[in-house]
Amino acid sequence: MHVVIMGCGRVGSTLARSLEDRNHTVSIIDSDPDAFRRLGPAFNGDKVTGYGFEQVVLEKAGIRRADAFAAVSSGDNSNIIAARVARETFGIQQVCARIYDPGRAEVYQRLGITTVATVKWTADQILRRLLPAGAEPDFRDPSGTIRVDQLPVPSVWVGHKTYDFQVQSGSRIAWIDRLGEGMLPTRESVIQEGDLLHLVMREENAAEAYSVINKGPEEH
């Protein structure tokens, strides 16, 4: 892929280096040429000085051959304008904009522009680490119907099959983090001490699922 990024702050520079590490080509735009120092000497992509919502600047960054565009500058208005130009003028389908105002983020999400509401995302991440397991999910689908949770395995389930865990709790184990690696459970997989379960469940069933999980397995 070729990706164009607007904004060479901490997020933009990290994103640019991460994309290059994955063998994608990158052009990064910033109005301040000093910002490109964050990229380091190993960065091989194009550095374009200018404003990422101006068509001539986007052209210079290779927007016509781009597969994706990310607007991650420090200004909500600039990010949204640039994202809309990339999508509506140049036809880029994979467009993402960083937005600080959660209210605005929801509005532009409905317009088809994927947004990351920085403040809300950070607050959600902290909440998940402060509150008990199951209080806040890792992810909810846009309809609020399905949630994904991380759960350090309760000791009462160690030694039991993942199949029994799923049947009794009404949840599904999407994958397990075990000893630093991800694994997909099979019907015969057994839960081990130290496992981190990634659970998928319906929002309406979450309270009942956690009640069963915390109570422990029913012996047959």
N, C-alpha and C positions, 0 to 999 in steps of 0.2 A: 504493500500500500504506500501511497504518498499522502502524507498528512500535513495540513497547514495549521499552525498554531498562532493565535494572536495573544501576546502577552508573555514576556520573558521574565516574570517574577519567579518566586520559589516553585509555584505549581507548574507554570509553563516550562521552565527549564528542566524540572524533574521529569515531566511528561515527555519532553523532547528526547532526553537521554534514554528514557525507558523504551521509547519507540525505536530508537536507533539500536539499542541492545537486542531488540527483537527483529532486526534486519529490515525495518521499514525506512523509507526516506522521509525527511522532515524539512519543512521550511518554517522558520519562526519569525514573527513580526513583532517589533516593539518600536515605540516612538522615541525611546531613549537608547542610543547605541551602546552606552555603558552597561546596559542591562545584559548584553550578550556575554559579558564576562562570567555570568553564572553558569554558562554552558560548559566551561572548561576547554582545555586545548584539544581534547579527544573528539569533540563534536565535529561531524563532517557535513552537516546539513547547511542549508542556505539561511543567512541572517539578513532580514530585510528591514530597513529603517523606515518607519512610516506608521500610518494609522490603518488598522486592519479592516475598517469599514469602508475604506476608499477602494474603488474597483481597480484603479491602476496599481495600487500596492498589492492587492490580492493577485492580480495578473502576474506581477513580478515574482510573487511567491509560488507560482505554478498552480493556481487554483483550478485552471481548466483541466489539468491532469490529476487533480487531487481526488482521493477516495473518501476523505473525511476532513472535517474542519472543527477545531476547538477554540472557543473564545474564552480565555481565562485571565483577562486583564483585571485590574482592580476596580473597574467601573461597570456597574450594571447596565447603564444605557449603552455604552460602547460595545459591550459583549452582545447584547440583544440585537443592536443594529447590524453588527458584523455577522452574527449568526443568520439573520434574515437575508442579508445580501448574499451570503454563501449559498443559502438554500433556494431563495427565490430567483436570484439573478443568474447564478452559475449552476443551479440544479444539483448541488451536493446533498445527498440523502442522509449521510451520517454526520450530523451536526450536533454539537453539545456546547452549552453556554454555562459559565459559572455565574450564579446569581446570589447576592447576599440577602436580598429581601424575599422571604418565603412566599409572601402574597403574590409578588410578581412572578416568581418561579412557577406557581400553579397556573397562572394565566397563560404564560408562554408554553407550558407543557401542553395545554389544550390546543395550542396553535401548531403543535407538531414539532416543537423545538425541545429536544431533551435538555433539561436543566439540572444543575447541581446546586441546591440551596445551601451554601456553605455553613451558615449559622445553624440552621435546623439539622443538617447532617452531623455537625460536631456535637450539638446538644444530644442528639439521639445516640451517638456513639458513647458518650459519657453516661447517659441514662442506663444503657445496657450493661455497663460495668459497675454501676452503683446498686441497681435493683436486683432482687433475687431472680434466679433462672426462671424464664417463662413470663416475667412481668412485661418485658418489651421484646418483640421479635427482632431478628436481624433484618427481615424484609417482609413487606406486605405487597401483594399485587395491587395494581391501581384500583380494583374494585373493593379492596379490603376483605376479600373472601378467603384468600390463602396466605399463610404466614410461614416463614422459615425461621427456626430457632437453633441456637447452639446450646448444647446441654452436656456438661461434664457428667459422665455416667454415674448414677447413684450406685452406691456399693451393693444395694439389695439386688441389683440386676446383673452383677458380675457373675459370669459362668452360665448365664442363660442365653438361649438363642435369640438372635435379632428378630427372627420370624415371630417368636412368642411375644417379644416386646411390642412389635408393630400391631399384631392382632389384638392384644389386650388393651393397648393405649389408644388405638384408632389413629395413630400417626404413621408416617413413613420415614424410614431412615434414608436420606438421600445419599449420604456418604459418612464415613467415620475417619477422623484424624487419629492415627495410631502411630506412636513412636516417630512423629515428624513426617509421616506420609499419609496421603489420602487413600482410602480403600472403599470399594463398593461392596456392600454386604450381599451374601447369597442366602439361600434358604437355610444352609447349614452353618452359617457364621455364628460365632459365640462372642458375646460381649466380654471385653477384658478390662481389668483395672487400668485407669488412666485414659480410656477412650474418650474422645470428644465427639458426641453425636450431633449431626446436622439433621434436624427434624422438619418435615413438611406436614402441615395439618390445616384443617379448616379453622378459621378464626372462631366460629361458633362452638367448636368442640375443644378449644384449647384448655379451658378450665377443667373439664372432665378428664382430658388426656393427662394433665399434670397431676390430678388427683390419683389416677391409676399409677402413674410413674412413681410418685412419691410413696405410695402405699406398698409397692413392690409386686412381684409376680404372683399369680394364683397358681398353686401347685396342682398338677393333674394327677 
